């Protein structure tokens, strides 16, 4: 599943720079996660780095977007291929 940032977000700015996929950006009120770019850090780390650094634990799984580990890995591979023009 992609992750989601809840209203408990305090806009501390620590999650955005640790996202290896660039899935986190500043929203109108709180930070938001682009579910098309979120792989829960699969392919990069053993656990979602935004969850690791979040001081208020406001980044749960988005139950509205169920994804298997295999789907997350496929998304990671697609994102990597798009970022590397030599692989095209």
N, CA, C and O atoms as a GROMACS GRO file, in nm:
protein
  352
    1UNK      N    1   0.084  -0.118   0.000
    1UNK     CA    2   0.000   0.000   0.000
    1UNK      C    3   0.088   0.124   0.000
    1UNK      O    4   0.199   0.123   0.053
    2UNK      N    5   0.038   0.226  -0.058
    2UNK     CA    6   0.105   0.354  -0.043
    2UNK      C    7   0.081   0.401   0.100
    2UNK      O    8  -0.006   0.350   0.170
    3UNK      N    9   0.159   0.497   0.140
    3UNK     CA   10   0.141   0.556   0.272
    3UNK      C   11   0.061   0.684   0.256
    3UNK      O   12   0.048   0.737   0.146
    4UNK      N   13   0.008   0.734   0.366
    4UNK     CA   14  -0.069   0.857   0.365
    4UNK      C   15  -0.029   0.938   0.488
    4UNK      O   16   0.003   0.882   0.593
    5UNK      N   17  -0.032   1.069   0.476
    5UNK     CA   18  -0.001   1.155   0.590
    5UNK      C   19  -0.133   1.208   0.644
    5UNK      O   20  -0.214   1.264   0.570
    6UNK      N   21  -0.154   1.190   0.773
    6UNK     CA   22  -0.280   1.229   0.835
    6UNK      C   23  -0.277   1.374   0.885
    6UNK      O   24  -0.174   1.441   0.880
    7UNK      N   25  -0.391   1.418   0.932
    7UNK     CA   26  -0.405   1.556   0.982
    7UNK      C   27  -0.321   1.583   1.106
    7UNK      O   28  -0.309   1.698   1.148
    8UNK      N   29  -0.263   1.480   1.167
    8UNK     CA   30  -0.178   1.500   1.282
    8UNK      C   31  -0.042   1.558   1.243
    8UNK      O   32   0.038   1.594   1.329
    9UNK      N   33  -0.015   1.567   1.112
    9UNK     CA   34   0.112   1.621   1.062
    9UNK      C   35   0.136   1.761   1.120
    9UNK      O   36   0.046   1.846   1.121
   10UNK      N   37   0.259   1.783   1.168
   10UNK     CA   38   0.295   1.912   1.226
   10UNK      C   39   0.384   1.994   1.132
   10UNK      O   40   0.441   2.095   1.172
   11UNK      N   41   0.396   1.949   1.007
   11UNK     CA   42   0.478   2.019   0.907
   11UNK      C   43   0.621   2.043   0.954
   11UNK      O   44   0.674   2.153   0.942
   12UNK      N   45   0.681   1.940   1.008
   12UNK     CA   46   0.817   1.954   1.061
   12UNK      C   47   0.924   1.944   0.954
   12UNK      O   48   1.041   1.971   0.981
   13UNK      N   49   0.887   1.907   0.833
   13UNK     CA   50   0.978   1.902   0.718
   13UNK      C   51   1.080   1.788   0.720
   13UNK      O   52   1.173   1.791   0.640
   14UNK      N   53   1.067   1.689   0.806
   14UNK     CA   54   1.168   1.583   0.808
   14UNK      C   55   1.139   1.469   0.711
   14UNK      O   56   1.231   1.397   0.672
   15UNK      N   57   1.015   1.451   0.671
   15UNK     CA   58   0.982   1.337   0.585
   15UNK      C   59   1.018   1.360   0.438
   15UNK      O   60   1.065   1.267   0.371
   16UNK      N   61   0.998   1.478   0.390
   16UNK     CA   62   1.019   1.505   0.247
   16UNK      C   63   1.160   1.471   0.200
   16UNK      O   64   1.173   1.401   0.099
   17UNK      N   65   1.265   1.516   0.266
   17UNK     CA   66   1.399   1.488   0.214
   17UNK      C   67   1.444   1.342   0.224
   17UNK      O   68   1.538   1.302   0.156
   18UNK      N   69   1.378   1.261   0.308
   18UNK     CA   70   1.421   1.122   0.320
   18UNK      C   71   1.351   1.027   0.223
   18UNK      O   72   1.387   0.909   0.214
   19UNK      N   73   1.253   1.077   0.150
   19UNK     CA   74   1.179   0.992   0.055
   19UNK      C   75   1.265   0.968  -0.069
   19UNK      O   76   1.294   1.062  -0.143
   20UNK      N   77   1.306   0.843  -0.094
   20UNK     CA   78   1.392   0.816  -0.208
   20UNK      C   79   1.322   0.826  -0.343
   20UNK      O   80   1.388   0.831  -0.447
   21UNK      N   81   1.191   0.828  -0.342
   21UNK     CA   82   1.115   0.835  -0.467
   21UNK      C   83   1.059   0.974  -0.497
   21UNK      O   84   0.993   0.993  -0.599
   22UNK      N   85   1.084   1.069  -0.410
   22UNK     CA   86   1.029   1.203  -0.431
   22UNK      C   87   0.878   1.204  -0.426
   22UNK      O   88   0.813   1.283  -0.494
   23UNK      N   89   0.820   1.115  -0.344
   23UNK     CA   90   0.674   1.103  -0.337
   23UNK      C   91   0.610   1.202  -0.240
   23UNK      O   92   0.488   1.221  -0.244
   24UNK      N   93   0.689   1.265  -0.156
   24UNK     CA   94   0.634   1.355  -0.054
   24UNK      C   95   0.658   1.500  -0.095
   24UNK      O   96   0.767   1.538  -0.137
   25UNK      N   97   0.552   1.579  -0.082
   25UNK     CA   98   0.562   1.721  -0.113
   25UNK      C   99   0.475   1.798  -0.014
   25UNK      O  100   0.387   1.743   0.051
   26UNK      N  101   0.503   1.927  -0.007
   26UNK     CA  102   0.424   2.013   0.081
   26UNK      C  103   0.288   2.037   0.017
   26UNK      O  104   0.280   2.079  -0.098
   27UNK      N  105   0.183   2.011   0.093
   27UNK     CA  106   0.047   2.036   0.045
   27UNK      C  107  -0.002   2.171   0.093
   27UNK      O  108   0.076   2.252   0.142
   28UNK      N  109  -0.131   2.194   0.079
   28UNK     CA  110  -0.188   2.322   0.122
   28UNK      C  111  -0.180   2.340   0.273
   28UNK      O  112  -0.147   2.449   0.321
   29UNK      N  113  -0.210   2.234   0.348
   29UNK     CA  114  -0.208   2.242   0.495
   29UNK      C  115  -0.102   2.154   0.557
   29UNK      O  116  -0.038   2.192   0.655
   30UNK      N  117  -0.084   2.037   0.500
   30UNK     CA  118   0.011   1.939   0.553
   30UNK      C  119   0.086   1.877   0.435
   30UNK      O  120   0.053   1.900   0.319
   31UNK      N  121   0.188   1.800   0.467
   31UNK     CA  122   0.259   1.728   0.362
   31UNK      C  123   0.168   1.620   0.304
   31UNK      O  124   0.081   1.568   0.374
   32UNK      N  125   0.189   1.586   0.179
   32UNK     CA  126   0.110   1.483   0.113
   32UNK      C  127   0.202   1.386   0.041
   32UNK      O  128   0.316   1.419   0.007
   33UNK      N  129   0.152   1.265   0.020
   33UNK     CA  130   0.228   1.160  -0.048
   33UNK      C  131   0.159   1.125  -0.179
   33UNK      O  132   0.039   1.098  -0.181
   34UNK      N  133   0.235   1.126  -0.288
   34UNK     CA  134   0.184   1.086  -0.418
   34UNK      C  135   0.183   0.933  -0.421
   34UNK      O  136   0.289   0.871  -0.422
   35UNK      N  137   0.065   0.870  -0.421
   35UNK     CA  138   0.058   0.724  -0.416
   35UNK      C  139   0.119   0.656  -0.538
   35UNK      O  140   0.156   0.539  -0.532
   36UNK      N  141   0.129   0.728  -0.648
   36UNK     CA  142   0.189   0.670  -0.768
   36UNK      C  143   0.341   0.664  -0.759
   36UNK      O  144   0.405   0.596  -0.839
   37UNK      N  145   0.399   0.734  -0.662
   37UNK     CA  146   0.544   0.734  -0.642
   37UNK      C  147   0.586   0.663  -0.513
   37UNK      O  148   0.704   0.632  -0.495
   38UNK      N  149   0.491   0.638  -0.424
   38UNK     CA  150   0.523   0.575  -0.295
   38UNK      C  151   0.534   0.424  -0.311
   38UNK      O  152   0.441   0.358  -0.356
   39UNK      N  153   0.650   0.370  -0.272
   39UNK     CA  154   0.672   0.226  -0.273
   39UNK      C  155   0.695   0.173  -0.133
   39UNK      O  156   0.742   0.060  -0.116
   40UNK      N  157   0.664   0.253  -0.032
   40UNK     CA  158   0.695   0.219   0.108
   40UNK      C  159   0.844   0.191   0.123
   40UNK      O  160   0.885   0.115   0.210
   41UNK      N  161   0.923   0.252   0.038
   41UNK     CA  162   1.069   0.237   0.034
   41UNK      C  163   1.116   0.099  -0.012
   41UNK      O  164   1.234   0.068  -0.003
   42UNK      N  165   1.023   0.016  -0.062
   42UNK     CA  166   1.061  -0.113  -0.119
   42UNK      C  167   1.158  -0.086  -0.234
   42UNK      O  168   1.132   0.000  -0.318
   43UNK      N  169   1.266  -0.159  -0.236
   43UNK     CA  170   1.370  -0.138  -0.336
   43UNK      C  171   1.482  -0.048  -0.288
   43UNK      O  172   1.590  -0.046  -0.346
   44UNK      N  173   1.456   0.028  -0.184
   44UNK     CA  174   1.555   0.120  -0.128
   44UNK      C  175   1.596   0.081   0.013
   44UNK      O  176   1.715   0.070   0.044
   45UNK      N  177   1.496   0.060   0.100
   45UNK     CA  178   1.520   0.036   0.242
   45UNK      C  179   1.428  -0.076   0.293
   45UNK      O  180   1.335  -0.116   0.223
   46UNK      N  181   1.455  -0.125   0.412
   46UNK     CA  182   1.372  -0.229   0.471
   46UNK      C  183   1.244  -0.177   0.535
   46UNK      O  184   1.152  -0.254   0.563
   47UNK      N  185   1.238  -0.046   0.558
   47UNK     CA  186   1.118   0.014   0.616
   47UNK      C  187   1.101   0.155   0.562
   47UNK      O  188   1.199   0.219   0.524
   48UNK      N  189   0.978   0.205   0.559
   48UNK     CA  190   0.954   0.339   0.507
   48UNK      C  191   1.029   0.444   0.589
   48UNK      O  192   1.007   0.457   0.710
   49UNK      N  193   1.114   0.517   0.524
   49UNK     CA  194   1.198   0.615   0.592
   49UNK      C  195   1.118   0.731   0.649
   49UNK      O  196   1.155   0.788   0.752
   50UNK      N  197   1.009   0.768   0.584
   50UNK     CA  198   0.926   0.877   0.638
   50UNK      C  199   0.867   0.838   0.773
   50UNK      O  200   0.859   0.920   0.864
   51UNK      N  201   0.825   0.711   0.786
   51UNK     CA  202   0.774   0.664   0.915
   51UNK      C  203   0.883   0.663   1.021
   51UNK      O  204   0.857   0.694   1.137
   52UNK      N  205   1.004   0.628   0.981
   52UNK     CA  206   1.116   0.622   1.076
   52UNK      C  207   1.144   0.759   1.135
   52UNK      O  208   1.169   0.770   1.256
   53UNK      N  209   1.142   0.863   1.053
   53UNK     CA  210   1.180   0.996   1.102
   53UNK      C  211   1.064   1.079   1.156
   53UNK      O  212   1.087   1.180   1.222
   54UNK      N  213   0.941   1.039   1.131
   54UNK     CA  214   0.826   1.119   1.173
   54UNK      C  215   0.814   1.124   1.326
   54UNK      O  216   0.800   1.020   1.390
   55UNK      N  217   0.820   1.244   1.384
   55UNK     CA  218   0.814   1.255   1.530
   55UNK      C  219   0.675   1.236   1.589
   55UNK      O  220   0.662   1.219   1.710
   56UNK      N  221   0.571   1.240   1.507
   56UNK     CA  222   0.435   1.228   1.560
   56UNK      C  223   0.362   1.104   1.507
   56UNK      O  224   0.242   1.088   1.533
   57UNK      N  225   0.429   1.018   1.435
   57UNK     CA  226   0.372   0.893   1.385
   57UNK      C  227   0.240   0.914   1.311
   57UNK      O  228   0.139   0.852   1.342
   58UNK      N  229   0.244   1.004   1.213
   58UNK     CA  230   0.122   1.038   1.139
   58UNK      C  231   0.124   0.985   0.995
   58UNK      O  232   0.057   1.041   0.908
   59UNK      N  233   0.202   0.877   0.970
   59UNK     CA  234   0.213   0.826   0.833
   59UNK      C  235   0.180   0.676   0.831
   59UNK      O  236   0.269   0.592   0.827
   60UNK      N  237   0.050   0.644   0.833
   60UNK     CA  238   0.009   0.503   0.827
   60UNK      C  239  -0.005   0.455   0.682
   60UNK      O  240   0.009   0.532   0.587
   61UNK      N  241  -0.032   0.325   0.668
   61UNK     CA  242  -0.064   0.271   0.537
   61UNK      C  243  -0.197   0.329   0.491
   61UNK      O  244  -0.287   0.350   0.572
   62UNK      N  245  -0.210   0.353   0.363
   62UNK     CA  246  -0.334   0.401   0.305
   62UNK      C  247  -0.417   0.278   0.267
   62UNK      O  248  -0.395   0.218   0.162
   63UNK      N  249  -0.511   0.242   0.353
   63UNK     CA  250  -0.589   0.120   0.330
   63UNK      C  251  -0.677   0.128   0.205
   63UNK      O  252  -0.727   0.026   0.158
   64UNK      N  253  -0.695   0.247   0.152
   64UNK     CA  254  -0.772   0.263   0.029
   64UNK      C  255  -0.692   0.222  -0.094
   64UNK      O  256  -0.747   0.213  -0.203
   65UNK      N  257  -0.562   0.198  -0.076
   65UNK     CA  258  -0.474   0.162  -0.188
   65UNK      C  259  -0.392   0.036  -0.155
   65UNK      O  260  -0.271   0.045  -0.135
   66UNK      N  261  -0.457  -0.078  -0.149
   66UNK     CA  262  -0.382  -0.200  -0.116
   66UNK      C  263  -0.286  -0.240  -0.229
   66UNK      O  264  -0.324  -0.242  -0.346
   67UNK      N  265  -0.163  -0.272  -0.191
   67UNK     CA  266  -0.062  -0.317  -0.286
   67UNK      C  267   0.022  -0.425  -0.220
   67UNK      O  268   0.054  -0.415  -0.101
   68UNK      N  269   0.058  -0.526  -0.295
   68UNK     CA  270   0.145  -0.631  -0.244
   68UNK      C  271   0.290  -0.584  -0.254
   68UNK      O  272   0.320  -0.484  -0.320
   69UNK      N  273   0.378  -0.656  -0.188
   69UNK     CA  274   0.521  -0.626  -0.198
   69UNK      C  275   0.566  -0.637  -0.344
   69UNK      O  276   0.648  -0.556  -0.390
   70UNK      N  277   0.514  -0.735  -0.417
   70UNK     CA  278   0.550  -0.751  -0.558
   70UNK      C  279   0.504  -0.630  -0.640
   70UNK      O  280   0.576  -0.586  -0.730
   71UNK      N  281   0.388  -0.577  -0.611
   71UNK     CA  282   0.340  -0.458  -0.682
   71UNK      C  283   0.426  -0.336  -0.648
   71UNK      O  284   0.456  -0.254  -0.734
   72UNK      N  285   0.464  -0.324  -0.522
   72UNK     CA  286   0.549  -0.213  -0.480
   72UNK      C  287   0.686  -0.223  -0.548
   72UNK      O  288   0.741  -0.121  -0.590
   73UNK      N  289   0.740  -0.343  -0.559
   73UNK     CA  290   0.868  -0.362  -0.626
   73UNK      C  291   0.857  -0.329  -0.775
   73UNK      O  292   0.948  -0.269  -0.832
   74UNK      N  293   0.746  -0.366  -0.838
   74UNK     CA  294   0.725  -0.333  -0.979
   74UNK      C  295   0.716  -0.181  -0.997
   74UNK      O  296   0.768  -0.127  -1.094
   75UNK      N  297   0.651  -0.113  -0.903
   75UNK     CA  298   0.643   0.033  -0.909
   75UNK      C  299   0.782   0.094  -0.893
   75UNK      O  300   0.818   0.187  -0.965
   76UNK      N  301   0.861   0.041  -0.798
   76UNK     CA  302   0.998   0.085  -0.780
   76UNK      C  303   1.077   0.071  -0.910
   76UNK      O  304   1.147   0.164  -0.951
   77UNK      N  305   1.066  -0.044  -0.974
   77UNK     CA  306   1.140  -0.068  -1.098
   77UNK      C  307   1.095   0.027  -1.209
   77UNK      O  308   1.178   0.076  -1.286
   78UNK      N  309   0.965   0.054  -1.217
   78UNK     CA  310   0.913   0.149  -1.317
   78UNK      C  311   0.968   0.289  -1.291
   78UNK      O  312   1.008   0.358  -1.385
   79UNK      N  313   0.968   0.331  -1.166
   79UNK     CA  314   1.020   0.463  -1.131
   79UNK      C  315   1.169   0.474  -1.161
   79UNK      O  316   1.216   0.578  -1.210
   80UNK      N  317   1.244   0.368  -1.133
   80UNK     CA  318   1.388   0.368  -1.161
   80UNK      C  319   1.414   0.377  -1.311
   80UNK      O  320   1.503   0.449  -1.355
   81UNK      N  321   1.337   0.303  -1.389
   81UNK     CA  322   1.354   0.303  -1.534
   81UNK      C  323   1.321   0.442  -1.591
   81UNK      O  324   1.389   0.489  -1.683
   82UNK      N  325   1.218   0.505  -1.537
   82UNK     CA  326   1.180   0.639  -1.584
   82UNK      C  327   1.286   0.743  -1.547
   82UNK      O  328   1.304   0.841  -1.619
   83UNK      N  329   1.355   0.723  -1.436
   83UNK     CA  330   1.457   0.817  -1.391
   83UNK      C  331   1.589   0.799  -1.464
   83UNK      O  332   1.672   0.890  -1.464
   84UNK      N  333   1.609   0.683  -1.526
   84UNK     CA  334   1.735   0.652  -1.594
   84UNK      C  335   1.712   0.650  -1.745
   84UNK      O  336   1.667   0.548  -1.798
   85UNK      N  337   1.741   0.759  -1.816
   85UNK     CA  338   1.716   0.763  -1.960
   85UNK      C  339   1.799   0.661  -2.038
   85UNK      O  340   1.764   0.627  -2.151
   86UNK      N  341   1.908   0.611  -1.981
   86UNK     CA  342   1.990   0.511  -2.049
   86UNK      C  343   1.919   0.376  -2.056
   86UNK      O  344   1.953   0.293  -2.141
   87UNK      N  345   1.822   0.354  -1.968
   87UNK     CA  346   1.752   0.226  -1.967
   87UNK      C  347   1.637   0.222  -2.067
   87UNK      O  348   1.576   0.116  -2.087
   88UNK      N  349   1.606   0.333  -2.128
   88UNK     CA  350   1.494   0.340  -2.222
   88UNK      C  351   1.530   0.282  -2.357
   88UNK      O  352   1.446   0.280  -2.447
   0.00000   0.00000   0.00000
